[in-house]
Amino acid sequence: MISNVGTFAQNELLRNRLTETQSELNRLQVQVSSGKKSVEYSGLREGARLSLSLRSTRSTNDAFLQSNVVTKTRMEQMQTVLQRVKDISVEMRNAAWSAMSPANLSSTQGNAALKAQASAALQEMTQLLNTQIDGFHLFAGRETDAAPMIDPGNISTPGTPLGNVADIAAALPLDDTAASGDTLYDSIVSHLDGNVVGAVPGSSPVRYYNGEYSATAEALLTVRIDDGFDMAYGITGRDNSINNIMQSLYALSSVDLSATTDAGFRQIARRAAADLELGQDTVVEEMGELGVKQAQIRELTTRQQDFMTTIDVQLGDIEDVDMTEAISRLTYTQNALEASYRMIAAVRDLSLVRYL
């Protein structure tokens, strides 16, 4: 038999070249279908380490970005609540101012409307300060899993905050002197603060707030908004600004105006109006501080979004394939592979018989 032309070495060379072309074709097909230079980091060669580093940085930045979006939403809701708290304090301060003078509210008229308004404001304040987002209570300090504000109840229900305040009012009845108003107001404040039992025999102080509280430090929400940067924000339902408003509302919800309580009642209204004005002013300050931190969050979020864009561009340069070039190379490689198949087929058919 007359053998085919060519040596074993030449055949091996042709087969190796064919295998390389097939591998290149497979690689280019993957690139075109995925848009990536390689589906494995090893395929990126010297760019693999930089790609891993950039992806780690991107993951960290994305975690901060997502957290800051949540924080921004919570701050916005806090501002909405504080705005309404401020409005309530203004409305009740104006009502208390009217009750301070017999020219505006005579003892024969009584004060049923003022008591009803104060009681309704207490209920609304409680609901506002129990605001939560996805189970996260905004005004409870770091004890965010439970509602911080206790239901005031009503003056006829013993053991509730309003019931206890009503008991204090009964034990320290107002008379037609300013001193009686001061005594009752101070006792109500002390009882609500939880400092003393007050005038309720045998009872324990019942606070209106059940969240995180410290008499020496503010219990603020703290969040890490960037690498090495923590931000503390917000207030609790036991903040001094809120406390001034709440104790005023409790006092106004539990006292009656009559000819025998005239001067005492007017003093209660005077004290309440002063605390409501102080509470309003400090709530406005808190809103201003929160607004500054909202601006910081917005600016930081914008920077983080820009940084993510920059990282994505860098990753694209390292990992993404030039689609036009890849398709062109794929077409060229396919043609080269087909030519190789034809050449091998032709060589296998070449013999001395045909040559001669």
C-alpha positions in Angstrom: 0.0 0.0 0.0 1.2 3.5 -0.8 0.9 5.7 2.3 -0.3 9.3 2.4 2.1 12.1 1.9 3.4 13.6 5.2 5.1 12.6 8.4 3.6 11.9 11.8 5.1 15.1 13.0 3.4 17.1 10.3 0.0 15.4 11.1 0.4 16.2 14.8 1.2 19.8 13.9 -2.0 20.1 11.9 -4.1 18.5 14.6 -2.6 20.8 17.3 -3.3 23.8 15.1 -6.8 22.6 14.6 -7.4 22.1 18.3 -6.1 25.6 19.1 -8.4 27.1 16.5 -11.4 25.2 17.9 -10.5 26.4 21.5 -10.2 29.9 20.2 -13.6 29.6 18.5 -15.2 28.3 21.7 -13.7 31.1 23.7 -15.0 33.8 21.2 -18.5 32.2 21.2 -18.6 32.5 25.0 -17.5 36.1 24.8 -20.1 37.0 22.2 -22.9 35.3 24.1 -22.0 36.6 27.5 -20.4 40.0 26.7 -17.5 39.1 29.0 -13.9 38.5 28.2 -14.1 35.4 30.4 -16.6 33.6 32.7 -13.7 32.8 35.1 -11.3 35.1 36.8 -8.4 33.1 35.5 -9.3 34.1 32.0 -8.8 37.8 32.9 -5.1 37.1 33.5 -3.4 40.2 35.0 -6.8 41.9 35.4 -8.2 39.3 37.7 -6.7 40.8 40.9 -7.9 44.3 40.1 -11.4 43.0 39.2 -11.7 41.2 42.5 -10.6 44.3 44.4 -13.0 46.5 42.5 -15.9 44.1 43.1 -15.1 44.0 46.8 -15.1 47.7 47.0 -18.4 47.9 45.0 -20.1 45.4 47.3 -19.1 47.5 50.4 -20.2 50.7 48.8 -23.5 49.2 47.7 -24.2 48.0 51.2 -23.7 51.6 52.5 -25.8 53.0 49.7 -28.8 50.7 50.4 -28.6 51.4 54.1 -28.5 55.1 53.5 -31.6 54.9 51.4 -33.4 53.3 54.3 -32.0 55.9 56.7 -33.1 58.7 54.4 -36.6 57.3 54.4 -36.7 57.1 58.2 -35.5 60.7 58.5 -38.1 61.9 56.1 -40.9 60.2 58.2 -39.4 61.6 61.4 -39.6 65.1 59.9 -43.2 64.6 59.0 -44.0 63.5 62.5 -42.1 66.3 64.2 -43.9 68.9 62.0 -47.2 67.6 63.2 -46.0 67.6 66.8 -45.0 71.2 66.4 -48.4 72.1 65.0 -50.1 70.3 68.0 -48.0 72.3 70.4 -48.9 75.6 68.7 -52.6 74.8 68.7 -52.6 73.8 72.3 -50.5 76.7 73.4 -53.0 79.1 71.8 -55.8 77.3 73.5 -54.0 77.5 76.9 -53.3 81.2 76.4 -57.0 81.8 75.9 -57.7 79.9 79.2 -55.2 82.0 81.1 -57.5 85.0 81.2 -61.1 85.3 82.5 -61.7 87.8 79.7 -61.4 84.9 77.2 -62.8 82.1 79.2 -65.1 82.8 82.2 -65.4 80.4 85.1 -69.1 80.0 84.3 -68.2 78.6 80.9 -66.0 75.9 82.3 -63.4 74.2 80.1 -64.9 71.0 78.7 -63.7 72.0 75.2 -60.1 72.5 76.4 -60.0 69.2 78.2 -61.4 67.4 75.2 -58.9 69.1 72.9 -56.0 68.2 75.2 -57.1 64.6 75.5 -57.4 64.3 71.7 -53.9 65.8 71.3 -52.5 63.2 73.8 -53.9 60.4 71.7 -52.6 61.8 68.5 -49.2 62.5 70.0 -49.1 58.8 71.2 -49.9 57.6 67.7 -47.4 59.9 66.1 -44.5 58.9 68.3 -45.4 55.2 67.8 -44.8 55.6 64.1 -42.9 52.6 62.6 -41.5 51.6 59.2 -41.3 47.9 58.6 -41.5 47.2 62.3 -38.8 49.7 63.1 -40.1 52.3 65.7 -38.6 55.7 65.0 -38.9 57.3 68.4 -37.9 54.4 70.8 -34.2 55.0 70.8 -32.4 51.7 70.1 -35.3 49.6 71.4 -36.9 49.8 68.0 -38.9 46.5 68.1 -41.6 47.8 70.5 -43.9 50.8 70.5 -42.4 53.4 72.9 -45.5 55.3 73.9 -48.0 54.0 76.4 -51.7 54.5 75.7 -52.8 57.4 78.0 -56.0 55.7 78.8 -58.6 58.0 80.4 -59.2 59.7 83.7 -61.7 57.1 84.8 -59.3 54.1 84.3 -57.0 53.6 87.3 -53.4 52.7 86.6 -53.2 54.4 83.3 -51.1 57.5 82.9 -54.3 59.7 82.6 -55.9 57.8 85.5 -52.9 58.4 87.7 -52.9 62.1 86.8 -56.6 62.3 87.6 -55.8 60.7 91.0 -53.2 63.3 91.6 -55.6 66.1 90.8 -58.1 64.6 93.2 -55.6 64.3 96.0 -54.3 67.9 95.4 -57.5 69.7 94.4 -57.2 73.1 92.9 -58.6 76.1 94.7 -58.8 79.8 93.9 -55.1 80.4 94.4 -52.2 80.3 91.9 -50.2 78.3 94.5 -52.6 75.3 94.2 -52.0 75.3 90.4 -48.2 75.3 90.9 -48.4 72.4 93.4 -50.6 70.3 91.2 -48.6 71.0 88.1 -45.3 70.1 89.8 -46.8 66.9 91.2 -48.1 65.9 87.8 -44.7 66.6 86.2 -42.8 64.6 88.9 -45.1 61.7 88.6 -44.9 61.5 84.8 -41.1 61.8 85.0 -41.1 58.7 87.3 -39.1 60.6 89.9 -41.6 60.3 92.7 -44.9 58.6 93.3 -46.5 62.0 93.7 -49.9 62.3 95.5 -51.2 58.8 94.6 -51.0 56.8 97.8 -49.5 53.3 97.4 -49.0 53.6 93.6 -45.9 53.4 91.4 -45.1 56.1 88.9 -46.5 55.4 85.5 -44.5 57.0 82.7 -46.1 57.7 79.3 -42.9 56.4 77.6 -41.6 52.8 77.5 -38.6 53.0 75.1 -34.9 53.4 75.7 -34.2 56.2 78.2 -31.3 57.6 80.0 -31.4 60.6 82.3 -27.8 61.4 81.5 -27.5 60.8 77.8 -29.7 61.0 74.7 -30.7 57.6 73.2 -30.3 58.3 69.5 -30.4 56.0 66.5 -26.9 55.4 65.2 -26.1 54.2 61.7 -22.8 53.7 59.8 -23.2 55.7 56.6 -19.8 55.3 55.2 -16.5 53.6 56.0 -15.5 54.8 59.5 -18.3 57.4 59.6 -21.3 56.9 62.1 -24.2 59.2 62.3 -26.5 59.6 65.3 -29.9 61.1 64.6 -33.5 61.6 65.8 -35.1 61.9 69.2 -37.1 59.7 71.5 -40.6 60.0 72.8 -39.0 61.0 76.1 -36.8 63.8 74.7 -37.1 67.0 76.7 -38.9 68.8 73.9 -41.5 66.0 73.8 -41.7 65.8 77.5 -42.6 69.5 77.9 -45.5 69.0 75.5 -46.7 65.8 77.0 -46.8 66.9 80.6 -48.7 70.0 79.5 -51.3 67.9 77.7 -51.7 65.6 80.7 -52.2 68.5 83.0 -54.8 70.2 80.8 -56.6 66.9 80.3 -57.3 66.5 84.0 -58.3 69.8 85.5 -61.6 71.7 85.7 -62.4 75.4 85.7 -65.0 76.6 88.1 -65.5 79.6 90.4 -63.7 77.7 93.2 -60.7 76.7 91.1 -60.4 79.8 89.0 -56.9 81.1 90.0 -55.5 77.5 90.3 -56.8 76.6 86.9 -55.4 79.8 85.3 -52.0 79.0 86.7 -52.2 75.4 85.3 -53.0 77.0 81.9 -50.1 79.5 82.3 -47.6 76.8 83.1 -48.9 74.6 80.3 -48.7 77.4 77.8 -45.0 78.1 78.8 -44.1 74.4 78.5 -45.9 74.1 75.2 -44.0 77.1 73.8 -40.7 75.7 75.0 -41.5 72.3 73.5 -42.4 73.9 70.2 -39.1 75.9 70.1 -37.0 72.8 70.9 -38.9 70.6 68.4 -38.1 73.2 65.8 -34.4 73.0 66.8 -34.6 69.2 66.5 -36.1 69.5 63.1 -33.3 71.8 62.0 -30.6 69.4 63.2 -32.4 66.5 61.5 -32.6 68.6 58.3 -28.8 69.1 58.4 -28.3 65.3 58.7 -30.8 64.7 55.9 -28.7 67.0 53.7 -25.5 65.1 54.6 -27.2 61.8 53.8 -28.4 63.1 50.4 -25.0 64.4 49.5 -23.3 61.2 50.6 -25.8 59.1 48.7 -25.1 61.1 45.5 -21.3 60.6 46.0 -21.8 56.9 46.6 -23.9 56.6 43.4 -21.3 58.4 41.4 -18.6 56.1 42.9 -20.6 53.0 41.9 -20.8 54.4 38.3 -17.0 54.9 38.3 -16.4 51.4 39.6 -18.8 49.9 37.0 -16.9 51.7 34.2 -13.6 50.3 35.5 -15.0 46.8 35.8 -16.3 47.1 32.2 -12.9 48.0 30.9 -11.4 44.9 32.6 -14.2 42.3 32.2 -16.4 43.4 29.2 -15.5 42.4 25.7 -15.5 44.8 22.7 -18.5 43.2 20.9 -17.6 44.5 17.5 -14.1 43.2 17.7 -15.2 39.9 19.2 -17.8 39.2 16.4 -15.2 40.1 13.8 -12.6 37.7 15.3 -15.3 35.0 15.7 -16.1 35.2 12.0 -12.4 35.1 11.1 -11.8 32.1 13.3 -14.8 30.2 11.9 -13.5 30.8 8.4 -10.0 29.7 9.5 -11.3 26.6 11.1 -13.3 25.6 8.0 -10.2 26.2 5.9 -8.2 24.0 8.3 -10.8 21.2 7.9 -10.6 21.4 4.1 -6.8 21.4 4.1 -6.6 18.4 6.4 -9.1 16.5 4.2 -7.1 17.4 1.1 -3.8 16.3 2.7 -5.3 13.0 3.8 -6.3 12.3 0.2 -2.9 13.2 -1.2 -0.8 10.1 -2.1 2.2 9.2 -4.4 -0.2 7.5 -6.8 -2.2 10.7 -7.2 1.0 12.8 -7.3 2.4 10.7 -10.1 
